[in-house]
Structures are given as C-alpha cells and as structure tokens.
Amino acid sequence: MAERIVVLMVIFGGMLLHYWFVFRNKIKKREKAVYFLLLLIGLYLGMDYALNKNWLDFNDMIKPVFGGVSKEIDDFLNVNK
C-alpha cells in the first residue's frame, strides 16, 4: 500500500507542479474549475486504488445504464461454433 501511495504522490505532485509553472496565469476561471474537478476525480480513483477498496467507480455507474444494450450487441455479434 505504501508503494501505491508514493506513486500517487509523485503523479499528482507532478501534475500540480506542471499546473503551477505552466497554467497558473494562462487559463480562465472555468478552465481551472474543470481542471480541478478532473483532479478531484483522479484523487478519488487514486485513493480507491491505493487503499484497495471497492468504492464506486466508472464501471459501476455505466453498467446499469448500458449493460442491457451491450449484452444485446454482444449476443448479436457472438458466433456460436
């Protein structure tokens, strides 16, 4: 677990340093909001990975919406041998 946390700290630290030196004064308020929203989503998923928890992730949100349709497409394209 400690290795995963170190890797996440390096990755997110690099992202924040890049933001600090490149984007800090060059992007607008709305772009900053989107950047930090995506950063928060990444932090959430990173903590899910580092702590090895079974928290809600993208597959859990998409499966109820598109699960039936994807099953139908898979059954249609499946070739029985």
PyMOL Python script that loads the backbone (N, CA, C, O; Angstrom):
from pymol import cmd

cmd.read_pdbstr("""\
ATOM      1  N   MET A   1       0.824  -1.187   0.000  1.00  0.00           N
ATOM      2  CA  MET A   1       0.000   0.000   0.000  1.00  0.00           C
ATOM      3  C   MET A   1       0.871   1.255   0.000  1.00  0.00           C
ATOM      4  O   MET A   1       0.519   2.255  -0.627  1.00  0.00           O
ATOM      5  N   ALA A   2       2.000   1.207   0.697  1.00  0.00           N
ATOM      6  CA  ALA A   2       2.864   2.380   0.770  1.00  0.00           C
ATOM      7  C   ALA A   2       3.434   2.732  -0.601  1.00  0.00           C
ATOM      8  O   ALA A   2       3.593   3.905  -0.936  1.00  0.00           O
ATOM      9  N   GLU A   3       3.740   1.700  -1.388  1.00  0.00           N
ATOM     10  CA  GLU A   3       4.262   1.954  -2.740  1.00  0.00           C
ATOM     11  C   GLU A   3       3.217   2.651  -3.608  1.00  0.00           C
ATOM     12  O   GLU A   3       3.537   3.561  -4.372  1.00  0.00           O
ATOM     13  N   ARG A   4       1.990   2.220  -3.483  1.00  0.00           N
ATOM     14  CA  ARG A   4       0.912   2.837  -4.268  1.00  0.00           C
ATOM     15  C   ARG A   4       0.732   4.300  -3.875  1.00  0.00           C
ATOM     16  O   ARG A   4       0.527   5.154  -4.738  1.00  0.00           O
ATOM     17  N   ILE A   5       0.806   4.590  -2.589  1.00  0.00           N
ATOM     18  CA  ILE A   5       0.651   5.972  -2.128  1.00  0.00           C
ATOM     19  C   ILE A   5       1.802   6.831  -2.622  1.00  0.00           C
ATOM     20  O   ILE A   5       1.588   7.976  -3.020  1.00  0.00           O
ATOM     21  N   VAL A   6       3.024   6.298  -2.606  1.00  0.00           N
ATOM     22  CA  VAL A   6       4.181   7.054  -3.105  1.00  0.00           C
ATOM     23  C   VAL A   6       4.024   7.340  -4.591  1.00  0.00           C
ATOM     24  O   VAL A   6       4.292   8.452  -5.047  1.00  0.00           O
ATOM     25  N   VAL A   7       3.592   6.340  -5.343  1.00  0.00           N
ATOM     26  CA  VAL A   7       3.386   6.539  -6.785  1.00  0.00           C
ATOM     27  C   VAL A   7       2.334   7.615  -7.031  1.00  0.00           C
ATOM     28  O   VAL A   7       2.523   8.476  -7.890  1.00  0.00           O
ATOM     29  N   LEU A   8       1.234   7.578  -6.292  1.00  0.00           N
ATOM     30  CA  LEU A   8       0.191   8.589  -6.454  1.00  0.00           C
ATOM     31  C   LEU A   8       0.691   9.975  -6.067  1.00  0.00           C
ATOM     32  O   LEU A   8       0.352  10.960  -6.722  1.00  0.00           O
ATOM     33  N   MET A   9       1.497  10.059  -5.007  1.00  0.00           N
ATOM     34  CA  MET A   9       2.046  11.352  -4.604  1.00  0.00           C
ATOM     35  C   MET A   9       2.958  11.917  -5.690  1.00  0.00           C
ATOM     36  O   MET A   9       2.927  13.117  -5.964  1.00  0.00           O
ATOM     37  N   VAL A  10       3.760  11.066  -6.305  1.00  0.00           N
ATOM     38  CA  VAL A  10       4.642  11.526  -7.381  1.00  0.00           C
ATOM     39  C   VAL A  10       3.822  11.990  -8.576  1.00  0.00           C
ATOM     40  O   VAL A  10       4.109  13.039  -9.155  1.00  0.00           O
ATOM     41  N   ILE A  11       2.816  11.229  -8.948  1.00  0.00           N
ATOM     42  CA  ILE A  11       1.995  11.575 -10.118  1.00  0.00           C
ATOM     43  C   ILE A  11       1.236  12.878  -9.889  1.00  0.00           C
ATOM     44  O   ILE A  11       1.306  13.790 -10.712  1.00  0.00           O
ATOM     45  N   PHE A  12       0.515  12.968  -8.777  1.00  0.00           N
ATOM     46  CA  PHE A  12      -0.284  14.173  -8.538  1.00  0.00           C
ATOM     47  C   PHE A  12       0.607  15.372  -8.201  1.00  0.00           C
ATOM     48  O   PHE A  12       0.257  16.508  -8.523  1.00  0.00           O
ATOM     49  N   GLY A  13       1.745  15.134  -7.563  1.00  0.00           N
ATOM     50  CA  GLY A  13       2.694  16.215  -7.328  1.00  0.00           C
ATOM     51  C   GLY A  13       3.237  16.774  -8.643  1.00  0.00           C
ATOM     52  O   GLY A  13       3.388  17.986  -8.797  1.00  0.00           O
ATOM     53  N   GLY A  14       3.526  15.888  -9.577  1.00  0.00           N
ATOM     54  CA  GLY A  14       3.972  16.330 -10.902  1.00  0.00           C
ATOM     55  C   GLY A  14       2.904  17.101 -11.638  1.00  0.00           C
ATOM     56  O   GLY A  14       3.191  18.090 -12.312  1.00  0.00           O
ATOM     57  N   MET A  15       1.672  16.649 -11.508  1.00  0.00           N
ATOM     58  CA  MET A  15       0.572  17.375 -12.157  1.00  0.00           C
ATOM     59  C   MET A  15       0.413  18.773 -11.569  1.00  0.00           C
ATOM     60  O   MET A  15       0.223  19.741 -12.305  1.00  0.00           O
ATOM     61  N   LEU A  16       0.490  18.877 -10.249  1.00  0.00           N
ATOM     62  CA  LEU A  16       0.337  20.190  -9.621  1.00  0.00           C
ATOM     63  C   LEU A  16       1.516  21.113  -9.934  1.00  0.00           C
ATOM     64  O   LEU A  16       1.327  22.314 -10.126  1.00  0.00           O
ATOM     65  N   LEU A  17       2.727  20.560  -9.987  1.00  0.00           N
ATOM     66  CA  LEU A  17       3.881  21.378 -10.379  1.00  0.00           C
ATOM     67  C   LEU A  17       3.735  21.870 -11.809  1.00  0.00           C
ATOM     68  O   LEU A  17       4.031  23.027 -12.107  1.00  0.00           O
ATOM     69  N   HIS A  18       3.284  21.000 -12.686  1.00  0.00           N
ATOM     70  CA  HIS A  18       3.069  21.403 -14.081  1.00  0.00           C
ATOM     71  C   HIS A  18       2.022  22.499 -14.155  1.00  0.00           C
ATOM     72  O   HIS A  18       2.190  23.477 -14.884  1.00  0.00           O
ATOM     73  N   TYR A  19       0.943  22.340 -13.405  1.00  0.00           N
ATOM     74  CA  TYR A  19      -0.081  23.383 -13.369  1.00  0.00           C
ATOM     75  C   TYR A  19       0.504  24.690 -12.856  1.00  0.00           C
ATOM     76  O   TYR A  19       0.255  25.753 -13.423  1.00  0.00           O
ATOM     77  N   TRP A  20       1.282  24.609 -11.780  1.00  0.00           N
ATOM     78  CA  TRP A  20       1.829  25.810 -11.150  1.00  0.00           C
ATOM     79  C   TRP A  20       2.720  26.592 -12.118  1.00  0.00           C
ATOM     80  O   TRP A  20       2.640  27.820 -12.170  1.00  0.00           O
ATOM     81  N   PHE A  21       3.558  25.909 -12.876  1.00  0.00           N
ATOM     82  CA  PHE A  21       4.505  26.595 -13.749  1.00  0.00           C
ATOM     83  C   PHE A  21       3.933  26.940 -15.121  1.00  0.00           C
ATOM     84  O   PHE A  21       4.366  27.917 -15.733  1.00  0.00           O
ATOM     85  N   VAL A  22       2.985  26.174 -15.611  1.00  0.00           N
ATOM     86  CA  VAL A  22       2.507  26.378 -16.984  1.00  0.00           C
ATOM     87  C   VAL A  22       1.148  27.062 -17.033  1.00  0.00           C
ATOM     88  O   VAL A  22       0.977  28.035 -17.767  1.00  0.00           O
ATOM     89  N   PHE A  23       0.182  26.573 -16.267  1.00  0.00           N
ATOM     90  CA  PHE A  23      -1.194  27.010 -16.439  1.00  0.00           C
ATOM     91  C   PHE A  23      -1.667  28.072 -15.461  1.00  0.00           C
ATOM     92  O   PHE A  23      -2.732  28.653 -15.665  1.00  0.00           O
ATOM     93  N   ARG A  24      -0.934  28.334 -14.442  1.00  0.00           N
ATOM     94  CA  ARG A  24      -1.446  29.141 -13.334  1.00  0.00           C
ATOM     95  C   ARG A  24      -2.073  30.451 -13.785  1.00  0.00           C
ATOM     96  O   ARG A  24      -3.195  30.755 -13.377  1.00  0.00           O
ATOM     97  N   ASN A  25      -1.403  31.227 -14.600  1.00  0.00           N
ATOM     98  CA  ASN A  25      -1.927  32.534 -15.009  1.00  0.00           C
ATOM     99  C   ASN A  25      -2.446  32.550 -16.445  1.00  0.00           C
ATOM    100  O   ASN A  25      -2.877  33.594 -16.934  1.00  0.00           O
ATOM    101  N   LYS A  26      -2.409  31.406 -17.121  1.00  0.00           N
ATOM    102  CA  LYS A  26      -2.751  31.387 -18.536  1.00  0.00           C
ATOM    103  C   LYS A  26      -4.147  30.859 -18.829  1.00  0.00           C
ATOM    104  O   LYS A  26      -4.650  31.048 -19.937  1.00  0.00           O
ATOM    105  N   ILE A  27      -4.782  30.205 -17.868  1.00  0.00           N
ATOM    106  CA  ILE A  27      -6.107  29.659 -18.155  1.00  0.00           C
ATOM    107  C   ILE A  27      -7.175  30.435 -17.391  1.00  0.00           C
ATOM    108  O   ILE A  27      -6.911  31.051 -16.358  1.00  0.00           O
ATOM    109  N   LYS A  28      -8.388  30.383 -17.936  1.00  0.00           N
ATOM    110  CA  LYS A  28      -9.504  31.143 -17.371  1.00  0.00           C
ATOM    111  C   LYS A  28     -10.113  30.411 -16.177  1.00  0.00           C
ATOM    112  O   LYS A  28      -9.757  29.271 -15.878  1.00  0.00           O
ATOM    113  N   LYS A  29     -11.014  31.076 -15.520  1.00  0.00           N
ATOM    114  CA  LYS A  29     -11.630  30.551 -14.299  1.00  0.00           C
ATOM    115  C   LYS A  29     -12.388  29.244 -14.563  1.00  0.00           C
ATOM    116  O   LYS A  29     -12.281  28.303 -13.778  1.00  0.00           O
ATOM    117  N   ARG A  30     -13.141  29.179 -15.647  1.00  0.00           N
ATOM    118  CA  ARG A  30     -13.908  27.987 -15.980  1.00  0.00           C
ATOM    119  C   ARG A  30     -12.970  26.808 -16.280  1.00  0.00           C
ATOM    120  O   ARG A  30     -13.240  25.677 -15.875  1.00  0.00           O
ATOM    121  N   GLU A  31     -11.882  27.078 -16.981  1.00  0.00           N
ATOM    122  CA  GLU A  31     -10.927  26.021 -17.285  1.00  0.00           C
ATOM    123  C   GLU A  31     -10.253  25.514 -16.018  1.00  0.00           C
ATOM    124  O   GLU A  31      -9.988  24.318 -15.899  1.00  0.00           O
ATOM    125  N   LYS A  32      -9.974  26.402 -15.072  1.00  0.00           N
ATOM    126  CA  LYS A  32      -9.407  25.985 -13.795  1.00  0.00           C
ATOM    127  C   LYS A  32     -10.394  25.102 -13.043  1.00  0.00           C
ATOM    128  O   LYS A  32      -9.997  24.110 -12.432  1.00  0.00           O
ATOM    129  N   ALA A  33     -11.663  25.450 -13.082  1.00  0.00           N
ATOM    130  CA  ALA A  33     -12.673  24.656 -12.390  1.00  0.00           C
ATOM    131  C   ALA A  33     -12.743  23.246 -12.962  1.00  0.00           C
ATOM    132  O   ALA A  33     -12.819  22.272 -12.214  1.00  0.00           O
ATOM    133  N   VAL A  34     -12.717  23.137 -14.274  1.00  0.00           N
ATOM    134  CA  VAL A  34     -12.751  21.815 -14.915  1.00  0.00           C
ATOM    135  C   VAL A  34     -11.489  21.042 -14.580  1.00  0.00           C
ATOM    136  O   VAL A  34     -11.557  19.846 -14.296  1.00  0.00           O
ATOM    137  N   TYR A  35     -10.339  21.701 -14.608  1.00  0.00           N
ATOM    138  CA  TYR A  35      -9.064  21.057 -14.287  1.00  0.00           C
ATOM    139  C   TYR A  35      -9.097  20.489 -12.866  1.00  0.00           C
ATOM    140  O   TYR A  35      -8.716  19.338 -12.650  1.00  0.00           O
ATOM    141  N   PHE A  36      -9.546  21.282 -11.906  1.00  0.00           N
ATOM    142  CA  PHE A  36      -9.564  20.813 -10.530  1.00  0.00           C
ATOM    143  C   PHE A  36     -10.661  19.780 -10.282  1.00  0.00           C
ATOM    144  O   PHE A  36     -10.503  18.921  -9.415  1.00  0.00           O
ATOM    145  N   LEU A  37     -11.760  19.841 -11.019  1.00  0.00           N
ATOM    146  CA  LEU A  37     -12.775  18.805 -10.920  1.00  0.00           C
ATOM    147  C   LEU A  37     -12.207  17.466 -11.391  1.00  0.00           C
ATOM    148  O   LEU A  37     -12.397  16.440 -10.737  1.00  0.00           O
ATOM    149  N   LEU A  38     -11.517  17.484 -12.518  1.00  0.00           N
ATOM    150  CA  LEU A  38     -10.890  16.254 -13.004  1.00  0.00           C
ATOM    151  C   LEU A  38      -9.793  15.781 -12.061  1.00  0.00           C
ATOM    152  O   LEU A  38      -9.594  14.578 -11.889  1.00  0.00           O
ATOM    153  N   LEU A  39      -9.088  16.715 -11.455  1.00  0.00           N
ATOM    154  CA  LEU A  39      -8.066  16.363 -10.475  1.00  0.00           C
ATOM    155  C   LEU A  39      -8.694  15.695  -9.255  1.00  0.00           C
ATOM    156  O   LEU A  39      -8.145  14.724  -8.734  1.00  0.00           O
ATOM    157  N   LEU A  40      -9.828  16.197  -8.796  1.00  0.00           N
ATOM    158  CA  LEU A  40     -10.518  15.583  -7.658  1.00  0.00           C
ATOM    159  C   LEU A  40     -11.038  14.186  -7.994  1.00  0.00           C
ATOM    160  O   LEU A  40     -10.981  13.284  -7.159  1.00  0.00           O
ATOM    161  N   ILE A  41     -11.539  14.011  -9.201  1.00  0.00           N
ATOM    162  CA  ILE A  41     -11.973  12.679  -9.630  1.00  0.00           C
ATOM    163  C   ILE A  41     -10.778  11.734  -9.652  1.00  0.00           C
ATOM    164  O   ILE A  41     -10.878  10.588  -9.214  1.00  0.00           O
ATOM    165  N   GLY A  42      -9.650  12.217 -10.164  1.00  0.00           N
ATOM    166  CA  GLY A  42      -8.438  11.406 -10.180  1.00  0.00           C
ATOM    167  C   GLY A  42      -7.958  11.062  -8.783  1.00  0.00           C
ATOM    168  O   GLY A  42      -7.503   9.945  -8.539  1.00  0.00           O
ATOM    169  N   LEU A  43      -8.056  12.011  -7.865  1.00  0.00           N
ATOM    170  CA  LEU A  43      -7.665  11.738  -6.481  1.00  0.00           C
ATOM    171  C   LEU A  43      -8.574  10.675  -5.852  1.00  0.00           C
ATOM    172  O   LEU A  43      -8.104   9.778  -5.153  1.00  0.00           O
ATOM    173  N   TYR A  44      -9.869  10.789  -6.107  1.00  0.00           N
ATOM    174  CA  TYR A  44     -10.808   9.792  -5.582  1.00  0.00           C
ATOM    175  C   TYR A  44     -10.470   8.399  -6.107  1.00  0.00           C
ATOM    176  O   TYR A  44     -10.386   7.445  -5.334  1.00  0.00           O
ATOM    177  N   LEU A  45     -10.277   8.281  -7.422  1.00  0.00           N
ATOM    178  CA  LEU A  45      -9.963   6.981  -8.005  1.00  0.00           C
ATOM    179  C   LEU A  45      -8.585   6.498  -7.560  1.00  0.00           C
ATOM    180  O   LEU A  45      -8.370   5.296  -7.405  1.00  0.00           O
ATOM    181  N   GLY A  46      -7.649   7.430  -7.353  1.00  0.00           N
ATOM    182  CA  GLY A  46      -6.328   7.059  -6.858  1.00  0.00           C
ATOM    183  C   GLY A  46      -6.386   6.518  -5.443  1.00  0.00           C
ATOM    184  O   GLY A  46      -5.695   5.552  -5.119  1.00  0.00           O
ATOM    185  N   MET A  47      -7.197   7.128  -4.599  1.00  0.00           N
ATOM    186  CA  MET A  47      -7.345   6.628  -3.235  1.00  0.00           C
ATOM    187  C   MET A  47      -8.045   5.266  -3.228  1.00  0.00           C
ATOM    188  O   MET A  47      -7.725   4.406  -2.408  1.00  0.00           O
ATOM    189  N   ASP A  48      -8.986   5.075  -4.128  1.00  0.00           N
ATOM    190  CA  ASP A  48      -9.633   3.771  -4.273  1.00  0.00           C
ATOM    191  C   ASP A  48      -8.588   2.721  -4.627  1.00  0.00           C
ATOM    192  O   ASP A  48      -8.612   1.613  -4.090  1.00  0.00           O
ATOM    193  N   TYR A  49      -7.679   3.062  -5.520  1.00  0.00           N
ATOM    194  CA  TYR A  49      -6.607   2.155  -5.923  1.00  0.00           C
ATOM    195  C   TYR A  49      -5.614   1.930  -4.784  1.00  0.00           C
ATOM    196  O   TYR A  49      -5.245   0.789  -4.507  1.00  0.00           O
ATOM    197  N   ALA A  50      -5.182   2.993  -4.127  1.00  0.00           N
ATOM    198  CA  ALA A  50      -4.145   2.887  -3.100  1.00  0.00           C
ATOM    199  C   ALA A  50      -4.637   2.125  -1.874  1.00  0.00           C
ATOM    200  O   ALA A  50      -3.887   1.348  -1.283  1.00  0.00           O
ATOM    201  N   LEU A  51      -5.881   2.341  -1.493  1.00  0.00           N
ATOM    202  CA  LEU A  51      -6.405   1.672  -0.312  1.00  0.00           C
ATOM    203  C   LEU A  51      -7.014   0.314  -0.628  1.00  0.00           C
ATOM    204  O   LEU A  51      -7.424  -0.414   0.277  1.00  0.00           O
ATOM    205  N   ASN A  52      -7.074  -0.025  -1.907  1.00  0.00           N
ATOM    206  CA  ASN A  52      -7.605  -1.307  -2.377  1.00  0.00           C
ATOM    207  C   ASN A  52      -9.028  -1.525  -1.868  1.00  0.00           C
ATOM    208  O   ASN A  52      -9.375  -2.605  -1.390  1.00  0.00           O
ATOM    209  N   LYS A  53      -9.837  -0.481  -1.981  1.00  0.00           N
ATOM    210  CA  LYS A  53     -11.230  -0.547  -1.570  1.00  0.00           C
ATOM    211  C   LYS A  53     -12.113  -0.808  -2.781  1.00  0.00           C
ATOM    212  O   LYS A  53     -11.692  -0.615  -3.921  1.00  0.00           O
ATOM    213  N   ASN A  54     -13.309  -1.235  -2.532  1.00  0.00           N
ATOM    214  CA  ASN A  54     -14.257  -1.468  -3.610  1.00  0.00           C
ATOM    215  C   ASN A  54     -15.279  -0.338  -3.626  1.00  0.00           C
ATOM    216  O   ASN A  54     -16.474  -0.560  -3.432  1.00  0.00           O
ATOM    217  N   TRP A  55     -14.792   0.873  -3.858  1.00  0.00           N
ATOM    218  CA  TRP A  55     -15.665   2.039  -3.910  1.00  0.00           C
ATOM    219  C   TRP A  55     -16.310   2.138  -5.280  1.00  0.00           C
ATOM    220  O   TRP A  55     -15.929   1.426  -6.209  1.00  0.00           O
ATOM    221  N   LEU A  56     -17.277   3.013  -5.400  1.00  0.00           N
ATOM    222  CA  LEU A  56     -17.967   3.246  -6.663  1.00  0.00           C
ATOM    223  C   LEU A  56     -16.982   3.794  -7.696  1.00  0.00           C
ATOM    224  O   LEU A  56     -16.270   4.763  -7.431  1.00  0.00           O
ATOM    225  N   ASP A  57     -16.947   3.173  -8.863  1.00  0.00           N
ATOM    226  CA  ASP A  57     -16.110   3.678  -9.941  1.00  0.00           C
ATOM    227  C   ASP A  57     -16.913   3.725 -11.236  1.00  0.00           C
ATOM    228  O   ASP A  57     -18.121   3.487 -11.231  1.00  0.00           O
ATOM    229  N   PHE A  58     -16.244   4.031 -12.344  1.00  0.00           N
ATOM    230  CA  PHE A  58     -16.943   4.288 -13.603  1.00  0.00           C
ATOM    231  C   PHE A  58     -17.745   3.078 -14.078  1.00  0.00           C
ATOM    232  O   PHE A  58     -18.871   3.234 -14.551  1.00  0.00           O
ATOM    233  N   ASN A  59     -17.186   1.886 -13.960  1.00  0.00           N
ATOM    234  CA  ASN A  59     -17.918   0.695 -14.414  1.00  0.00           C
ATOM    235  C   ASN A  59     -19.209   0.506 -13.632  1.00  0.00           C
ATOM    236  O   ASN A  59     -20.223   0.108 -14.205  1.00  0.00           O
ATOM    237  N   ASP A  60     -19.186   0.784 -12.342  1.00  0.00           N
ATOM    238  CA  ASP A  60     -20.392   0.639 -11.533  1.00  0.00           C
ATOM    239  C   ASP A  60     -21.469   1.644 -11.928  1.00  0.00           C
ATOM    240  O   ASP A  60     -22.656   1.369 -11.754  1.00  0.00           O
ATOM    241  N   MET A  61     -21.082   2.790 -12.451  1.00  0.00           N
ATOM    242  CA  MET A  61     -22.062   3.786 -12.876  1.00  0.00           C
ATOM    243  C   MET A  61     -22.583   3.520 -14.290  1.00  0.00           C
ATOM    244  O   MET A  61     -23.747   3.800 -14.578  1.00  0.00           O
ATOM    245  N   ILE A  62     -21.750   2.993 -15.162  1.00  0.00           N
ATOM    246  CA  ILE A  62     -22.114   2.797 -16.563  1.00  0.00           C
ATOM    247  C   ILE A  62     -22.898   1.500 -16.770  1.00  0.00           C
ATOM    248  O   ILE A  62     -23.793   1.445 -17.614  1.00  0.00           O
ATOM    249  N   LYS A  63     -22.573   0.472 -16.015  1.00  0.00           N
ATOM    250  CA  LYS A  63     -23.191  -0.835 -16.225  1.00  0.00           C
ATOM    251  C   LYS A  63     -24.716  -0.828 -16.128  1.00  0.00           C
ATOM    252  O   LYS A  63     -25.364  -1.427 -16.986  1.00  0.00           O
ATOM    253  N   PRO A  64     -25.326  -0.183 -15.130  1.00  0.00           N
ATOM    254  CA  PRO A  64     -26.800  -0.180 -15.102  1.00  0.00           C
ATOM    255  C   PRO A  64     -27.427   0.556 -16.288  1.00  0.00           C
ATOM    256  O   PRO A  64     -28.540   0.233 -16.702  1.00  0.00           O
ATOM    257  N   VAL A  65     -26.725   1.530 -16.823  1.00  0.00           N
ATOM    258  CA  VAL A  65     -27.288   2.319 -17.925  1.00  0.00           C
ATOM    259  C   VAL A  65     -27.151   1.588 -19.250  1.00  0.00           C
ATOM    260  O   VAL A  65     -28.114   1.488 -20.010  1.00  0.00           O
ATOM    261  N   PHE A  66     -25.942   1.071 -19.535  1.00  0.00           N
ATOM    262  CA  PHE A  66     -25.674   0.471 -20.841  1.00  0.00           C
ATOM    263  C   PHE A  66     -25.508  -1.048 -20.802  1.00  0.00           C
ATOM    264  O   PHE A  66     -25.200  -1.654 -21.828  1.00  0.00           O
ATOM    265  N   GLY A  67     -25.703  -1.670 -19.651  1.00  0.00           N
ATOM    266  CA  GLY A  67     -25.469  -3.104 -19.518  1.00  0.00           C
ATOM    267  C   GLY A  67     -26.359  -3.942 -20.414  1.00  0.00           C
ATOM    268  O   GLY A  67     -25.887  -4.873 -21.067  1.00  0.00           O
ATOM    269  N   GLY A  68     -27.644  -3.619 -20.448  1.00  0.00           N
ATOM    270  CA  GLY A  68     -28.565  -4.393 -21.283  1.00  0.00           C
ATOM    271  C   GLY A  68     -28.287  -4.228 -22.759  1.00  0.00           C
ATOM    272  O   GLY A  68     -28.330  -5.201 -23.513  1.00  0.00           O
ATOM    273  N   VAL A  69     -28.004  -3.018 -23.179  1.00  0.00           N
ATOM    274  CA  VAL A  69     -27.712  -2.752 -24.593  1.00  0.00           C
ATOM    275  C   VAL A  69     -26.425  -3.450 -25.010  1.00  0.00           C
ATOM    276  O   VAL A  69     -26.363  -4.051 -26.082  1.00  0.00           O
ATOM    277  N   SER A  70     -25.410  -3.374 -24.178  1.00  0.00           N
ATOM    278  CA  SER A  70     -24.146  -4.014 -24.532  1.00  0.00           C
ATOM    279  C   SER A  70     -24.290  -5.533 -24.573  1.00  0.00           C
ATOM    280  O   SER A  70     -23.640  -6.191 -25.386  1.00  0.00           O
ATOM    281  N   LYS A  71     -25.125  -6.095 -23.714  1.00  0.00           N
ATOM    282  CA  LYS A  71     -25.371  -7.539 -23.742  1.00  0.00           C
ATOM    283  C   LYS A  71     -26.079  -7.927 -25.033  1.00  0.00           C
ATOM    284  O   LYS A  71     -25.756  -8.949 -25.639  1.00  0.00           O
ATOM    285  N   GLU A  72     -27.037  -7.122 -25.453  1.00  0.00           N
ATOM    286  CA  GLU A  72     -27.746  -7.399 -26.704  1.00  0.00           C
ATOM    287  C   GLU A  72     -26.790  -7.340 -27.903  1.00  0.00           C
ATOM    288  O   GLU A  72     -26.846  -8.201 -28.782  1.00  0.00           O
ATOM    289  N   ILE A  73     -25.922  -6.336 -27.941  1.00  0.00           N
ATOM    290  CA  ILE A  73     -24.950  -6.218 -29.041  1.00  0.00           C
ATOM    291  C   ILE A  73     -23.994  -7.402 -29.023  1.00  0.00           C
ATOM    292  O   ILE A  73     -23.671  -7.949 -30.078  1.00  0.00           O
ATOM    293  N   ASP A  74     -23.538  -7.803 -27.844  1.00  0.00           N
ATOM    294  CA  ASP A  74     -22.629  -8.937 -27.724  1.00  0.00           C
ATOM    295  C   ASP A  74     -23.310 -10.211 -28.179  1.00  0.00           C
ATOM    296  O   ASP A  74     -22.696 -11.018 -28.877  1.00  0.00           O
ATOM    297  N   ASP A  75     -24.568 -10.411 -27.801  1.00  0.00           N
ATOM    298  CA  ASP A  75     -25.294 -11.605 -28.236  1.00  0.00           C
ATOM    299  C   ASP A  75     -25.513 -11.594 -29.747  1.00  0.00           C
ATOM    300  O   ASP A  75     -25.458 -12.650 -30.378  1.00  0.00           O
ATOM    301  N   PHE A  76     -25.756 -10.442 -30.334  1.00  0.00           N
ATOM    302  CA  PHE A  76     -25.962 -10.339 -31.771  1.00  0.00           C
ATOM    303  C   PHE A  76     -24.679 -10.664 -32.539  1.00  0.00           C
ATOM    304  O   PHE A  76     -24.719 -11.329 -33.574  1.00  0.00           O
ATOM    305  N   LEU A  77     -23.546 -10.190 -32.024  1.00  0.00           N
ATOM    306  CA  LEU A  77     -22.271 -10.388 -32.721  1.00  0.00           C
ATOM    307  C   LEU A  77     -21.613 -11.712 -32.381  1.00  0.00           C
ATOM    308  O   LEU A  77     -20.645 -12.088 -33.043  1.00  0.00           O
ATOM    309  N   ASN A  78     -22.087 -12.427 -31.394  1.00  0.00           N
ATOM    310  CA  ASN A  78     -21.488 -13.676 -30.975  1.00  0.00           C
ATOM    311  C   ASN A  78     -21.781 -14.763 -32.017  1.00  0.00           C
ATOM    312  O   ASN A  78     -22.923 -14.949 -32.436  1.00  0.00           O
ATOM    313  N   VAL A  79     -20.738 -15.462 -32.417  1.00  0.00           N
ATOM    314  CA  VAL A  79     -20.886 -16.539 -33.389  1.00  0.00           C
ATOM    315  C   VAL A  79     -20.767 -17.854 -32.619  1.00  0.00           C
ATOM    316  O   VAL A  79     -19.733 -18.148 -32.020  1.00  0.00           O
ATOM    317  N   ASN A  80     -21.845 -18.635 -32.647  1.00  0.00           N
ATOM    318  CA  ASN A  80     -21.824 -19.940 -31.967  1.00  0.00           C
ATOM    319  C   ASN A  80     -21.130 -20.945 -32.849  1.00  0.00           C
ATOM    320  O   ASN A  80     -21.413 -21.058 -34.041  1.00  0.00           O
ATOM    321  N   LYS A  81     -20.213 -21.676 -32.239  1.00  0.00           N
ATOM    322  CA  LYS A  81     -19.455 -22.664 -33.019  1.00  0.00           C
ATOM    323  C   LYS A  81     -19.994 -24.043 -32.767  1.00  0.00           C
ATOM    324  O   LYS A  81     -19.492 -25.015 -33.330  1.00  0.00           O
TER     325      LYS A  81
END
""", "prot")
cmd.dss("prot")
cmd.show_as("cartoon", "prot")
cmd.util.cbc("prot")
cmd.orient("prot")
